[in-house]
């Protein structure tokens, strides 16, 4: 059985695992060595495809990765609670929680055209939903013993990974040209680049990193510090 250099033990919960960053994160966890993954999201078909790809990764490593699909709408508190209950019943513990679900809306829409319905939908997903997921994950992890890996305590090492401009974020040719010009390295990020950082933070290789936030944005925010030629 081949072993990935991250050698991540335990079980992961990935919300939004059917597509985009969530799918990439679930696949990265599988590649990195976890023994189980809970795949949460709204659409059975996309979650099932992620499950198939996880199975292929595990087979290539000569091992098995147990998966559980839970249809979840994180804007509904009852769904979030049931998700974590099912995860606990099947896996007994969850060592990593990655909430990648989010609603972007139209980044290029004039403020004067934004509706209350659009704002409320984003808040329900990106604020309330995120908080509910974090709350339930923390409650679950607080009842668990840390993984028995020297110098490595998953429940005590929270952090946030923020994505910059992704290739798929409303990037029409016109909007894409406007957006990528603000990125010092002059290209969009990929979902794999974001997922790699998130999964690394969960690994024993990051055992001395605690409570840090990472922005995967190609240098956005440092334009005044560095001069980058197009």
ABEGO torsion letter per residue (X at the ends): XBBBAAGBBEBBBBBGAABEAAAAAAAAAAAAGBABBBBBEABAAAAAAAAAAAAAAAAAAGBBBBBBBBBBBAABAAAAAAAAAAAAAAAGBBABBBBABBBAEBAABBAAABBAAAAAAAAAAAAAAAAAAAAAAAAAAAABBBBBBBGBBAAABBBBBBBBBBAABGBBAAAAAAAAAABAAGBBBBAAAAAAAAAAAABAAAAABBGBBBBBAGGBGAAAABBBBX
